[in-house]
Amino acid sequence: MRTLTSTLLILALVATVGGFFPCLGWINWAGVPLCLVVMVLGIVGLMSDREGADQPGGSHQGTYLAALVLGLLMGVLGAVRCLMGGGIV
């Protein structure tokens, strides 16, 4: 699950950053829902993935926390960018 979360986090980052360039704002319409999926995976990961928590360096909680925080931040920024563009007419 950590690999899936990391992969989707990278894809959401690329979609959100790519959507800020002129003429590519339409990418944010796919990036915002992807950010929401990343946030959900971050929450699920924080609540359920406890493997390796007793070993030093074995916990993957940082990955899930980054997915939650960055997913929220990128989702808000992407939504603002979608609103600035006026939407699909």
Sequence and secondary structure as in RCSB ss.txt:
>XXXX:A:sequence
MRTLTSTLLILALVATVGGFFPCLGWINWAGVPLCLVVMVLGIVGLMSDREGADQPGGSHQGTYLAALVLGLLMG
VLGAVRCLMGGGIV
>XXXX:A:secstr
 HHHHHHHHHHHHHHHHHTTSTT GGGHHHHHHHHHHHHHHHHHHHHH  TTTTSTT   HHHHHHHHHHHHHHH
HHHHHHHHHHT   
